[in-house]
Amino acid sequence: MTNRLREWTSRRPLAADACLAVALVAVSAAFLLLMPRELRPEQLWAAVGWSVLGAAPVALRRVAPWPAVGAAVATLALPVLLRQAPATQGLTFIVLTYTMAAQQRLRPAALATLLLWLPVVLANLVTPLDGVLHMGPAYLVLNNLLTAGVAYAVGRAVQARRQSTRMLRERARIAEATQRSLAEQAVADERRRIARELHDVVAHQVSVMGVLATGARRVLRRDPDAAETAMTTIEETGRATLRELRRLLDVLRTDAEAAAELAPQPGLTGIETLVEQVREAGLPVTLRVDGAPAPLAEGVALAVYRVIQEALTNAIKHAGRATALVRLTWTDGFLAVEVTDTGRGPDPGGDRIGHGLVGMRERVALYGGVLRTGPRPGGGFRVYARIPLESVGAVPAGAATGDQG
C-alpha cells in the first residue's frame, strides 16, 4: 500500500500536493472549531477562505517550486491587512522550506529559506499580530528562526539520505553487472578450453579414420576380413566423431545466439530462387550458366551462394534503375562467378566496398579463390570470384587480395 501511494505521488505530483494543501486547510479548520472563543458563521467561512489562500502555494511545491515560494511570500500581505495571519500560513512556510531543502542543491535551498523567512522576521518586527501582542518581537523572531532551521535541517537530511540510497543502488547495480560480466567471461573461457580439448579429440579421431582407411584400401584384395574390421572401426570412429562435433558446436554456441535452424544451408540449387526474389524486389536479373556444372562441396556451394546474394543485395541498394547479370562459368578445375549491374556505380569520392564485400572475400579465400570487386569501365559495378573446384584448406591471406577494376 505504501509503495502504491509513493508511486502515485511521484506520477502525479500536482494532484498529491493539492491533496496536501487540502489537508492543511482541514487541520486549520479543526483548530478554529476547537478554539475556546466562538466564531460567527461568516467569520468561520472567512477564516477558512484565508486558510485556503495561505495553503495554495503548497500545491505548486514540486511542479513549480520557485513560483510557490513567491506566492507564499506574497501571502504575508494578509497579516498586514487583516492584522491576523491565516492558520495555514505557518504550515505552508514550513512545508515549502522542507521541500526546497530536500529537492534543491545547497545554495538554492539556502536562498529559498532566506526568501521565505526573512520577510516573516521583518513582518514580526514591523506588524505584530493581535493574537500575539503579549509576546515580544524577540520571542516571535526566535521562534520563527528555530522553526525555519528545523525544517531546513530535516529537508537536507532527507536529501542526503536519498543521495546515499541512490549511490548504494548504483553501486549495487555496477557490482551486479560486474559480477555478471565476470561470470560470463568465466563461462566463455571454460567453453573455449572445452572446445580446444574437443578439437584435439576430433582431430585425433579423424586422423585415425584416415590411417584405417589407407590400411583397409591396401589389404582389401588380399585380406578382406582385415579390411572389413578396419571399415567397422572407421564407422564407429566416424559416429563418435560426429557426436563430438555436435558437442563442440553446443559448446561454441552462446546464449545470445539463436538456435540454428535444421533447414539445410542454401547452395547452387537456391540461386534460381534467389534471382527470382531479386526480380520481385524490382531489379531485373538474368542468370547465365556456361560450361558443364560439376559437383561442389557444400561449403563451396554455400560460399558461391553468399557471394551472389551479397552482390545482388548491394545492387538493389546502390544501383538505382538498372539491370543485373549473374554468370556462372564452369571451366577445367575452376568455377567463375560474376555479378554485374548497369547502375550508377559507386558514389563519387566514396567506396562501395563495405563489410559485406569483405566477408565475401574471406569466404572465397577460405576455399583458395580470389575475389575482384570494383566499378565497370562502362558504368555499373562488378563482382568477380574464381574458386578452384578441388581446393583443400585455406590459402595464405595474400591470395585473397584481388585488384579492383
TILUM-153137 format. One line per field, with one value per residue (C-alpha): residue number from 0; residue in three letters; y, z, x. Coordinates in nm, 3 decimals, padded with zeros to 5 digits. Layout:
residues N
k c(NUM, ...)
r c(ALA, ...)
yy c(Y, ...)
zz c(Z, ...)
xx c(X, ...)
This chain:
residues 405
k c(0, 1, 2, 3, 4, 5, 6, 7, 8, 9, 10, 11, 12, 13, 14, 15, 16, 17, 18, 19, 20, 21, 22, 23, 24, 25, 26, 27, 28, 29, 30, 31, 32, 33, 34, 35, 36, 37, 38, 39, 40, 41, 42, 43, 44, 45, 46, 47, 48, 49, 50, 51, 52, 53, 54, 55, 56, 57, 58, 59, 60, 61, 62, 63, 64, 65, 66, 67, 68, 69, 70, 71, 72, 73, 74, 75, 76, 77, 78, 79, 80, 81, 82, 83, 84, 85, 86, 87, 88, 89, 90, 91, 92, 93, 94, 95, 96, 97, 98, 99, 100, 101, 102, 103, 104, 105, 106, 107, 108, 109, 110, 111, 112, 113, 114, 115, 116, 117, 118, 119, 120, 121, 122, 123, 124, 125, 126, 127, 128, 129, 130, 131, 132, 133, 134, 135, 136, 137, 138, 139, 140, 141, 142, 143, 144, 145, 146, 147, 148, 149, 150, 151, 152, 153, 154, 155, 156, 157, 158, 159, 160, 161, 162, 163, 164, 165, 166, 167, 168, 169, 170, 171, 172, 173, 174, 175, 176, 177, 178, 179, 180, 181, 182, 183, 184, 185, 186, 187, 188, 189, 190, 191, 192, 193, 194, 195, 196, 197, 198, 199, 200, 201, 202, 203, 204, 205, 206, 207, 208, 209, 210, 211, 212, 213, 214, 215, 216, 217, 218, 219, 220, 221, 222, 223, 224, 225, 226, 227, 228, 229, 230, 231, 232, 233, 234, 235, 236, 237, 238, 239, 240, 241, 242, 243, 244, 245, 246, 247, 248, 249, 250, 251, 252, 253, 254, 255, 256, 257, 258, 259, 260, 261, 262, 263, 264, 265, 266, 267, 268, 269, 270, 271, 272, 273, 274, 275, 276, 277, 278, 279, 280, 281, 282, 283, 284, 285, 286, 287, 288, 289, 290, 291, 292, 293, 294, 295, 296, 297, 298, 299, 300, 301, 302, 303, 304, 305, 306, 307, 308, 309, 310, 311, 312, 313, 314, 315, 316, 317, 318, 319, 320, 321, 322, 323, 324, 325, 326, 327, 328, 329, 330, 331, 332, 333, 334, 335, 336, 337, 338, 339, 340, 341, 342, 343, 344, 345, 346, 347, 348, 349, 350, 351, 352, 353, 354, 355, 356, 357, 358, 359, 360, 361, 362, 363, 364, 365, 366, 367, 368, 369, 370, 371, 372, 373, 374, 375, 376, 377, 378, 379, 380, 381, 382, 383, 384, 385, 386, 387, 388, 389, 390, 391, 392, 393, 394, 395, 396, 397, 398, 399, 400, 401, 402, 403, 404)
r c(MET, THR, ASN, ARG, LEU, ARG, GLU, TRP, THR, SER, ARG, ARG, PRO, LEU, ALA, ALA, ASP, ALA, CYS, LEU, ALA, VAL, ALA, LEU, VAL, ALA, VAL, SER, ALA, ALA, PHE, LEU, LEU, LEU, MET, PRO, ARG, GLU, LEU, ARG, PRO, GLU, GLN, LEU, TRP, ALA, ALA, VAL, GLY, TRP, SER, VAL, LEU, GLY, ALA, ALA, PRO, VAL, ALA, LEU, ARG, ARG, VAL, ALA, PRO, TRP, PRO, ALA, VAL, GLY, ALA, ALA, VAL, ALA, THR, LEU, ALA, LEU, PRO, VAL, LEU, LEU, ARG, GLN, ALA, PRO, ALA, THR, GLN, GLY, LEU, THR, PHE, ILE, VAL, LEU, THR, TYR, THR, MET, ALA, ALA, GLN, GLN, ARG, LEU, ARG, PRO, ALA, ALA, LEU, ALA, THR, LEU, LEU, LEU, TRP, LEU, PRO, VAL, VAL, LEU, ALA, ASN, LEU, VAL, THR, PRO, LEU, ASP, GLY, VAL, LEU, HIS, MET, GLY, PRO, ALA, TYR, LEU, VAL, LEU, ASN, ASN, LEU, LEU, THR, ALA, GLY, VAL, ALA, TYR, ALA, VAL, GLY, ARG, ALA, VAL, GLN, ALA, ARG, ARG, GLN, SER, THR, ARG, MET, LEU, ARG, GLU, ARG, ALA, ARG, ILE, ALA, GLU, ALA, THR, GLN, ARG, SER, LEU, ALA, GLU, GLN, ALA, VAL, ALA, ASP, GLU, ARG, ARG, ARG, ILE, ALA, ARG, GLU, LEU, HIS, ASP, VAL, VAL, ALA, HIS, GLN, VAL, SER, VAL, MET, GLY, VAL, LEU, ALA, THR, GLY, ALA, ARG, ARG, VAL, LEU, ARG, ARG, ASP, PRO, ASP, ALA, ALA, GLU, THR, ALA, MET, THR, THR, ILE, GLU, GLU, THR, GLY, ARG, ALA, THR, LEU, ARG, GLU, LEU, ARG, ARG, LEU, LEU, ASP, VAL, LEU, ARG, THR, ASP, ALA, GLU, ALA, ALA, ALA, GLU, LEU, ALA, PRO, GLN, PRO, GLY, LEU, THR, GLY, ILE, GLU, THR, LEU, VAL, GLU, GLN, VAL, ARG, GLU, ALA, GLY, LEU, PRO, VAL, THR, LEU, ARG, VAL, ASP, GLY, ALA, PRO, ALA, PRO, LEU, ALA, GLU, GLY, VAL, ALA, LEU, ALA, VAL, TYR, ARG, VAL, ILE, GLN, GLU, ALA, LEU, THR, ASN, ALA, ILE, LYS, HIS, ALA, GLY, ARG, ALA, THR, ALA, LEU, VAL, ARG, LEU, THR, TRP, THR, ASP, GLY, PHE, LEU, ALA, VAL, GLU, VAL, THR, ASP, THR, GLY, ARG, GLY, PRO, ASP, PRO, GLY, GLY, ASP, ARG, ILE, GLY, HIS, GLY, LEU, VAL, GLY, MET, ARG, GLU, ARG, VAL, ALA, LEU, TYR, GLY, GLY, VAL, LEU, ARG, THR, GLY, PRO, ARG, PRO, GLY, GLY, GLY, PHE, ARG, VAL, TYR, ALA, ARG, ILE, PRO, LEU, GLU, SER, VAL, GLY, ALA, VAL, PRO, ALA, GLY, ALA, ALA, THR, GLY, ASP, GLN, GLY)
yy c(00.000, 00.239, 00.164, 00.228, 00.562, 00.660, 00.568, 00.766, 01.077, 01.058, 01.015, 01.293, 01.549, 01.830, 01.620, 01.484, 01.830, 01.965, 01.695, 01.804, 02.165, 02.047, 01.856, 02.171, 02.361, 02.081, 02.096, 02.474, 02.442, 02.187, 02.429, 02.704, 02.484, 02.380, 02.737, 02.845, 03.155, 03.117, 03.243, 03.353, 03.152, 03.436, 03.471, 03.096, 03.088, 03.393, 03.227, 02.911, 03.116, 03.288, 02.948, 02.818, 03.117, 03.062, 02.690, 02.732, 02.761, 02.410, 02.266, 02.403, 02.298, 02.030, 02.132, 02.499, 02.540, 02.895, 03.038, 02.861, 03.040, 03.373, 03.310, 03.218, 03.540, 03.734, 03.593, 03.786, 04.082, 03.919, 03.975, 04.335, 04.388, 04.164, 04.203, 03.824, 03.550, 03.256, 02.937, 02.759, 03.024, 02.899, 02.538, 02.644, 02.813, 02.504, 02.269, 02.488, 02.522, 02.145, 02.089, 02.329, 02.188, 01.830, 01.883, 02.166, 02.194, 02.364, 02.722, 02.731, 02.566, 02.823, 03.108, 02.982, 02.959, 03.320, 03.439, 03.269, 03.356, 03.693, 03.867, 03.676, 03.816, 04.168, 04.131, 04.020, 04.328, 04.578, 04.447, 04.250, 04.038, 04.089, 03.739, 03.761, 04.115, 03.976, 03.811, 04.027, 04.066, 03.891, 03.581, 03.572, 03.614, 03.342, 03.106, 03.156, 03.119, 02.797, 02.664, 02.754, 02.593, 02.266, 02.246, 02.321, 02.066, 01.793, 01.865, 01.850, 01.525, 01.370, 01.481, 01.333, 01.006, 00.998, 01.062, 00.791, 00.549, 00.631, 00.583, 00.249, 00.133, 00.243, 00.064, -00.247, -00.227, -00.185, -00.468, -00.693, -00.605, -00.666, -00.998, -01.098, -00.996, -01.193, -01.496, -01.472, -01.435, -01.738, -01.940, -01.824, -01.917, -02.258, -02.311, -02.223, -02.466, -02.743, -02.656, -02.689, -03.027, -03.148, -03.017, -03.228, -03.531, -03.481, -03.422, -03.741, -03.944, -03.809, -03.894, -04.247, -04.277, -04.167, -04.421, -04.702, -04.612, -04.627, -04.964, -05.102, -04.996, -05.166, -05.500, -05.504, -05.760, -05.994, -05.982, -05.886, -05.976, -05.730, -05.465, -05.525, -05.493, -05.165, -05.034, -05.127, -04.934, -04.639, -04.650, -04.649, -04.378, -04.166, -04.185, -04.093, -03.804, -03.680, -03.684, -03.491, -03.235, -03.180, -03.130, -02.888, -02.683, -02.682, -02.553, -02.278, -02.159, -01.875, -01.800, -01.476, -01.663, -01.802, -02.176, -02.290, -02.400, -02.754, -02.647, -02.710, -02.417, -02.272, -02.376, -02.376, -02.508, -02.195, -01.947, -01.956, -01.889, -01.604, -01.450, -01.473, -01.300, -01.018, -00.976, -00.945, -00.680, -00.465, -00.539, -00.722, -01.005, -01.254, -01.585, -01.744, -02.072, -02.154, -02.488, -02.822, -02.796, -03.019, -03.143, -02.897, -02.942, -02.799, -02.531, -02.413, -02.409, -02.204, -01.958, -01.913, -01.854, -01.593, -01.409, -01.381, -01.287, -01.006, -00.872, -00.861, -00.702, -00.426, -00.378, -00.332, -00.077, 00.126, 00.061, 00.252, 00.191, -00.079, -00.440, -00.715, -01.027, -01.334, -01.555, -01.892, -02.024, -02.379, -02.449, -02.722, -02.702, -02.364, -02.203, -01.835, -01.630, -01.286, -01.044, -00.716, -00.436, -00.133, 00.107, 00.437, 00.271, 00.391, 00.740, 00.996, 01.015, 00.711, 00.340, 00.086, -00.191, -00.247, -00.521, -00.742, -00.747, -00.801, -01.103, -01.227, -01.203, -01.405, -01.676, -01.703, -01.705, -01.989, -02.216, -02.095, -01.849, -01.484, -01.200, -00.883, -00.601, -00.255, -00.026, -00.137, 00.068, 00.121, 00.208, -00.004, -00.242, -00.584, -00.864, -01.148, -01.461, -01.750, -02.064, -02.388, -02.689, -02.912, -02.666, -02.813, -02.590, -02.222, -02.025, -01.752, -01.422, -01.251, -01.487, -01.333, -00.982, -00.910, -00.595, -00.378, -00.269)
zz c(00.000, 00.088, -00.238, -00.439, -00.263, -00.327, -00.695, -00.729, -00.566, -00.792, -01.108, -01.018, -00.804, -00.863, -00.750, -00.450, -00.337, -00.387, -00.150, 00.097, 00.073, 00.140, 00.442, 00.578, 00.534, 00.716, 01.005, 01.031, 01.024, 01.306, 01.511, 01.452, 01.571, 01.881, 01.982, 02.309, 02.157, 01.938, 01.579, 01.384, 01.064, 00.842, 01.048, 01.025, 00.648, 00.607, 00.816, 00.608, 00.288, 00.409, 00.505, 00.153, 00.014, 00.257, 00.171, -00.207, -00.266, -00.125, -00.433, -00.651, -00.432, -00.674, -01.017, -00.973, -00.654, -00.705, -00.800, -00.491, -00.278, -00.436, -00.379, -00.015, 00.042, -00.123, 00.131, 00.400, 00.291, 00.463, 00.820, 00.733, 00.602, 00.841, 01.149, 01.178, 00.989, 00.832, 01.029, 00.731, 00.661, 00.912, 00.797, 00.435, 00.509, 00.694, 00.410, 00.144, 00.346, 00.383, 00.014, -00.114, 00.127, 00.024, -00.354, -00.432, -00.408, -00.110, -00.237, -00.392, -00.080, 00.149, -00.077, -00.073, 00.306, 00.333, 00.085, 00.288, 00.643, 00.619, 00.525, 00.812, 01.059, 00.920, 00.945, 01.308, 01.387, 01.194, 01.229, 01.550, 01.526, 01.753, 01.897, 01.997, 02.131, 02.471, 02.314, 02.247, 01.894, 02.002, 02.101, 01.766, 01.571, 01.771, 01.734, 01.356, 01.312, 01.513, 01.308, 00.983, 01.100, 01.195, 00.865, 00.666, 00.857, 00.813, 00.440, 00.398, 00.596, 00.371, 00.060, 00.194, 00.265, -00.085, -00.243, -00.029, -00.130, -00.498, -00.468, -00.293, -00.561, -00.836, -00.668, -00.631, -00.999, -01.106, -00.878, -01.017, -01.374, -01.299, -01.137, -01.433, -01.674, -01.479, -01.472, -01.846, -01.906, -01.691, -01.882, -02.214, -02.103, -01.990, -02.318, -02.514, -02.307, -02.363, -02.732, -02.762, -02.592, -02.812, -03.117, -03.023, -02.975, -03.312, -03.489, -03.341, -03.441, -03.795, -03.821, -03.702, -03.963, -04.234, -04.129, -04.107, -04.447, -04.601, -04.440, -04.549, -04.908, -04.912, -04.769, -04.934, -05.203, -05.011, -04.669, -04.692, -04.325, -04.204, -04.439, -04.304, -03.948, -04.036, -04.205, -03.897, -03.681, -03.921, -03.898, -03.518, -03.505, -03.753, -03.540, -03.229, -03.418, -03.524, -03.164, -03.054, -03.329, -03.209, -02.856, -02.990, -03.163, -02.848, -02.651, -02.900, -02.924, -02.679, -02.505, -02.704, -03.033, -03.174, -03.209, -03.555, -03.776, -03.903, -04.263, -04.496, -04.595, -04.939, -05.223, -05.602, -05.614, -05.436, -05.680, -05.916, -05.622, -05.510, -05.857, -05.870, -05.531, -05.651, -05.962, -05.741, -05.538, -05.852, -06.002, -06.339, -06.314, -06.574, -06.477, -06.721, -06.680, -06.910, -06.920, -06.765, -06.396, -06.170, -05.818, -05.545, -05.178, -04.963, -04.822, -05.166, -05.288, -04.985, -05.047, -05.411, -05.299, -05.040, -05.293, -05.536, -05.257, -05.127, -05.476, -05.570, -05.235, -05.297, -05.647, -05.506, -05.253, -05.471, -05.840, -05.876, -06.201, -06.352, -06.464, -06.333, -06.473, -06.276, -06.468, -06.362, -06.576, -06.528, -06.661, -06.604, -06.236, -06.165, -06.115, -06.205, -06.052, -06.196, -06.093, -06.283, -06.289, -06.509, -06.225, -06.135, -05.967, -05.654, -05.522, -05.626, -05.367, -05.187, -05.181, -05.225, -05.061, -04.719, -04.459, -04.689, -04.963, -04.706, -04.583, -04.942, -04.984, -04.668, -04.784, -05.123, -04.972, -04.741, -05.044, -05.222, -05.455, -05.542, -05.547, -05.753, -05.699, -05.845, -06.095, -06.455, -06.733, -06.900, -06.576, -06.301, -06.065, -06.097, -05.853, -05.979, -05.787, -05.911, -05.695, -05.761, -05.776, -05.575, -05.317, -04.992, -04.687, -04.678, -04.868, -04.745, -04.666, -04.962, -05.207, -05.146, -05.228, -05.569, -05.769, -05.827, -06.165)
xx c(00.000, 00.283, 00.462, 00.147, 00.093, 00.456, 00.427, 00.103, 00.251, 00.558, 00.348, 00.101, 00.283, 00.031, -00.266, -00.075, 00.036, -00.315, -00.435, -00.168, -00.291, -00.647, -00.521, -00.357, -00.684, -00.870, -00.624, -00.662, -01.043, -01.023, -00.813, -01.068, -01.353, -01.162, -01.077, -01.241, -01.394, -01.698, -01.696, -01.994, -02.056, -01.943, -01.624, -01.561, -01.606, -01.383, -01.111, -01.139, -01.114, -00.798, -00.661, -00.722, -00.534, -00.249, -00.220, -00.249, 00.130, 00.174, 00.000, 00.284, 00.575, 00.706, 00.575, 00.676, 00.882, 01.010, 00.667, 00.533, 00.793, 00.698, 00.327, 00.390, 00.585, 00.303, 00.055, 00.243, 00.036, -00.264, -00.138, -00.062, -00.416, -00.609, -00.390, -00.423, -00.240, -00.426, -00.385, -00.223, 00.038, 00.292, 00.243, 00.286, 00.617, 00.740, 00.638, 00.800, 01.121, 01.142, 01.063, 01.329, 01.589, 01.508, 01.494, 01.736, 02.111, 02.270, 02.281, 01.931, 01.790, 01.956, 01.841, 01.483, 01.491, 01.612, 01.347, 01.077, 01.170, 01.343, 01.012, 00.846, 01.101, 01.052, 00.674, 00.707, 00.914, 00.704, 00.348, 00.277, -00.039, -00.339, -00.325, 00.039, 00.070, 00.160, 00.469, 00.766, 00.908, 01.226, 01.029, 00.848, 01.173, 01.346, 01.050, 01.034, 01.408, 01.404, 01.114, 01.291, 01.615, 01.443, 01.252, 01.568, 01.776, 01.515, 01.498, 01.875, 01.888, 01.623, 01.812, 02.137, 01.962, 01.812, 02.151, 02.308, 02.034, 02.082, 02.458, 02.412, 02.170, 02.410, 02.698, 02.483, 02.387, 02.751, 02.859, 02.587, 02.680, 03.048, 02.969, 02.756, 03.031, 03.292, 03.064, 03.003, 03.377, 03.447, 03.188, 03.334, 03.687, 03.571, 03.386, 03.699, 03.904, 03.650, 03.634, 04.012, 04.001, 03.716, 03.901, 04.201, 03.978, 03.806, 04.136, 04.278, 03.973, 03.980, 04.349, 04.273, 03.998, 04.240, 04.504, 04.248, 04.104, 04.451, 04.517, 04.181, 04.244, 04.582, 04.462, 04.120, 04.214, 04.444, 04.272, 03.901, 03.838, 04.101, 03.965, 03.611, 03.740, 03.910, 03.596, 03.391, 03.634, 03.611, 03.231, 03.236, 03.501, 03.303, 02.991, 03.190, 03.348, 03.007, 02.889, 03.196, 03.140, 02.785, 02.911, 03.171, 02.903, 02.692, 02.990, 03.068, 02.708, 02.639, 02.312, 02.274, 02.278, 01.959, 01.941, 02.038, 01.756, 01.753, 01.691, 01.986, 02.206, 02.139, 02.366, 02.369, 02.013, 01.894, 02.047, 01.747, 01.514, 01.740, 01.737, 01.359, 01.330, 01.554, 01.338, 01.031, 01.216, 01.239, 01.581, 01.572, 01.826, 01.946, 02.105, 02.352, 02.538, 02.830, 03.008, 02.922, 02.833, 03.041, 02.971, 03.071, 03.141, 02.864, 03.093, 03.199, 02.838, 02.736, 03.022, 02.910, 02.551, 02.656, 02.873, 02.582, 02.341, 02.563, 02.635, 02.266, 02.176, 02.430, 02.290, 01.939, 02.067, 02.304, 02.248, 01.921, 01.733, 01.948, 01.969, 02.194, 02.358, 02.464, 02.704, 02.843, 03.127, 03.248, 03.598, 03.855, 03.929, 03.767, 03.427, 03.399, 03.118, 03.047, 02.773, 02.746, 02.493, 02.433, 02.366, 02.524, 02.821, 02.997, 02.935, 03.198, 03.472, 03.333, 03.394, 03.127, 03.331, 03.178, 03.166, 02.961, 03.223, 03.496, 03.305, 03.274, 03.650, 03.704, 03.464, 03.630, 03.980, 03.880, 03.846, 04.158, 03.987, 04.030, 03.778, 03.781, 03.533, 03.506, 03.332, 03.292, 03.451, 03.114, 02.934, 02.790, 02.962, 03.126, 03.191, 03.408, 03.511, 03.725, 03.721, 03.912, 03.683, 03.916, 04.051, 04.168, 04.201, 04.270, 04.529, 04.760, 04.593, 04.752, 04.589, 04.250, 04.361, 04.219, 04.270, 03.968, 03.858)
